């Protein structure tokens, strides 16, 4: 089997052929962390002095699938504040903070890394009490469905929904950064190895044996510091202007 050209060499080729006027690129992602597979892509943040608009693009080069995120410093700051901090998932901030500078470090790249580091240290936007309660209600509702699902397929759907919901609630309710998808087990292990083991065991058991009892116990444990299950009096009022007049 032919060996792929290294990520660094591939990134230099991308710089020369696709973004020759850029100031620096940050080569990041699972491959650079030593966690990649044969199907992993290269994640690259491309930085310019000034561009008309930020954009994302994807392509193949040197047999590598590549995803690029193209920015200048103003659009980068916007995405840090309006997407990373708001969602609680520091995707772009981590890519810049952890990424390897291509072709190499400079005053400009170090300034960007400092900005990313400050974003991560500041933390995500703090959830309001209403947001905490809304998440408690959603988890309670999902767990009620899991207590007596009408079918195995319905149970699977609820479990998938709960996998993200529990993670987001646990971290955001404590004003911590969260994660999504394949990064979820890693962030649990980093924060609390004991809870991470319980989280993984509960979901594995539920999927393997079609038994959600451990998931419900775990969910109650996670909700308890914020007040536990939440259903009664969980009233939500829509804004008064959410209406369309009749013709």
C-alpha positions in Angstrom: 0.0 0.0 0.0 1.3 3.4 -1.0 2.3 5.7 1.9 0.6 9.1 1.9 2.7 12.2 1.7 3.0 13.7 5.2 0.4 16.2 6.4 3.0 19.0 6.7 4.2 18.5 3.1 0.7 18.4 1.9 -0.1 21.6 3.8 2.9 23.3 2.1 1.6 22.2 -1.3 -1.9 23.6 -0.4 -0.3 26.9 0.6 1.7 27.2 -2.6 -1.0 26.1 -5.0 -4.2 27.3 -3.4 -3.5 30.1 -0.9 -0.1 31.7 -1.9 -1.1 35.1 -0.6 -2.2 33.9 2.8 -0.3 35.0 5.9 -0.2 31.6 7.7 -2.1 28.3 7.9 -2.9 26.3 11.0 -2.7 22.5 10.4 -4.9 20.8 13.0 -7.3 18.0 13.7 -7.2 14.3 14.7 -4.3 13.5 12.3 -2.1 16.1 14.0 -3.1 14.8 17.4 -2.0 11.2 16.5 -5.6 10.1 16.6 -6.4 9.9 12.8 -7.5 6.9 10.8 -7.0 6.1 7.1 -10.2 8.1 6.4 -9.3 11.2 8.5 -9.1 14.5 6.8 -6.7 17.4 7.3 -8.3 20.4 9.1 -6.7 23.7 8.1 -7.4 27.3 9.1 -6.1 29.6 6.4 -5.4 33.2 7.5 -5.3 36.3 5.4 -4.6 39.9 6.2 -8.0 40.8 4.8 -10.7 39.0 2.9 -14.2 39.8 1.7 -15.9 37.0 3.6 -14.9 33.9 5.6 -15.7 30.6 4.0 -15.2 26.8 4.3 -14.1 24.6 1.4 -13.2 20.9 0.9 -11.1 19.1 -1.6 -8.6 16.2 -2.2 -4.9 16.7 -2.6 -2.1 14.1 -2.3 -4.8 11.5 -1.5 -5.8 13.5 1.6 -9.3 14.8 2.1 -8.9 18.4 3.2 -11.2 20.8 4.9 -10.2 24.5 5.0 -11.6 27.4 7.0 -10.5 30.7 5.5 -10.5 33.8 7.6 -8.9 37.2 8.4 -8.5 38.3 12.0 -11.8 40.1 12.1 -13.8 37.2 10.8 -11.9 34.9 13.1 -12.8 37.0 16.1 -16.4 36.9 15.0 -16.5 33.1 14.8 -14.7 32.8 18.1 -17.4 34.9 19.8 -20.5 34.2 17.9 -20.1 30.5 17.2 -17.5 28.9 19.6 -18.6 30.9 22.7 -22.3 30.8 21.9 -22.4 27.1 21.1 -20.0 26.1 23.9 -17.9 24.1 21.4 -14.5 25.7 20.8 -14.0 24.1 17.4 -12.2 26.9 15.6 -10.5 28.2 18.7 -8.9 24.8 19.3 -7.8 24.4 15.7 -5.9 27.7 15.9 -4.6 27.1 19.5 -3.4 23.6 18.8 -2.6 23.9 15.1 0.9 23.7 13.6 1.8 26.9 11.8 2.5 26.5 8.1 5.1 27.5 6.8 6.2 28.4 10.4 5.6 30.7 13.4 5.5 34.5 13.0 4.4 37.5 15.0 1.0 37.3 13.1 0.5 33.6 13.9 1.4 34.0 17.6 -1.1 36.9 17.9 -3.8 34.6 16.5 -2.8 31.8 18.9 -3.0 34.2 21.8 -6.5 35.3 20.7 -7.6 31.6 20.5 -6.0 30.9 23.9 -7.8 33.8 25.5 -11.1 32.7 24.0 -10.7 29.2 25.5 -9.5 30.6 28.9 -12.5 33.0 29.0 -14.9 30.1 28.5 -18.2 29.8 26.7 -21.2 32.1 27.2 -22.8 31.3 30.6 -26.1 29.6 30.5 -29.0 31.4 32.1 -31.3 29.7 34.6 -33.9 29.4 31.9 -31.5 27.6 29.6 -30.5 25.2 32.4 -34.2 24.5 33.1 -35.0 24.1 29.4 -32.2 21.4 29.1 -33.5 19.7 32.4 -37.0 19.6 30.9 -35.7 18.0 27.6 -33.7 15.4 29.4 -36.6 14.6 31.7 -38.9 14.2 28.7 -36.5 11.9 26.9 -36.0 9.8 29.9 -39.8 9.5 30.4 -39.9 8.1 26.8 -37.2 5.7 27.7 -39.0 4.3 30.7 -41.5 2.5 28.5 -40.6 2.8 24.8 -43.2 1.5 22.3 -40.4 -0.1 20.2 -36.7 -0.8 20.0 -36.4 1.7 17.2 -38.0 4.4 19.3 -35.7 3.6 22.2 -32.7 3.9 19.9 -33.8 7.3 18.7 -34.3 8.6 22.3 -30.8 7.2 23.3 -29.1 9.0 20.4 -30.9 12.3 21.4 -29.9 11.8 25.0 -26.3 11.2 24.2 -25.8 14.8 23.1 -28.3 16.3 25.5 -26.7 14.9 28.6 -23.2 16.0 27.5 -24.3 19.5 26.6 -26.2 19.9 29.9 -23.4 18.6 32.1 -20.8 20.9 30.7 -22.8 24.0 29.8 -24.6 24.1 33.2 -21.2 24.3 34.8 -20.0 27.0 32.3 -17.5 24.6 30.7 -16.7 24.0 27.1 -18.6 21.0 25.6 -18.3 18.8 22.5 -20.3 17.0 19.9 -20.1 13.7 18.0 -17.0 11.6 18.3 -15.3 14.1 20.7 -17.9 13.5 23.4 -16.2 10.5 25.1 -12.9 12.3 25.2 -14.2 15.4 26.9 -16.0 13.3 29.6 -12.7 11.4 30.3 -10.7 14.6 30.5 -13.2 16.2 32.9 -14.2 13.3 35.1 -12.9 9.8 34.4 -15.3 8.2 36.9 -18.3 9.8 35.4 -17.0 9.1 31.9 -16.9 5.4 32.7 -20.5 5.5 34.0 -21.6 7.5 30.9 -20.0 5.0 28.5 -21.2 1.9 30.5 -24.8 3.2 30.7 -25.1 3.8 26.9 -23.3 0.6 26.0 -25.6 -1.4 28.2 -28.7 0.3 26.8 -27.7 -0.3 23.2 -26.6 -3.8 23.8 -29.4 -5.1 25.9 -32.2 -2.6 24.9 -32.4 -1.7 28.6 -32.3 2.0 29.6 -32.4 1.5 33.4 -28.8 2.5 33.8 -29.2 5.5 31.6 -32.1 6.8 33.6 -30.1 6.4 36.9 -27.1 8.2 35.3 -29.4 11.0 34.0 -30.9 11.6 37.4 -27.4 11.8 38.8 -26.3 14.4 36.3 -29.5 16.5 36.8 -29.5 16.4 40.6 -27.1 19.4 41.2 -29.3 21.6 39.1 -32.6 20.5 40.8 -33.2 17.0 39.3 -36.1 16.0 37.1 -38.1 18.9 35.7 -41.6 18.7 34.3 -44.2 20.3 36.4 -44.5 24.1 36.1 -42.0 24.1 33.2 -44.0 26.9 31.4 -42.5 28.6 28.4 -44.0 31.8 27.0 -43.5 32.7 23.4 -42.7 36.3 22.5 -45.9 38.3 21.8 -44.8 39.2 18.3 -44.5 35.6 17.2 -47.7 35.7 15.1 -48.8 36.2 11.5 -51.9 38.2 11.0 -54.9 36.7 9.2 -55.6 38.0 5.7 
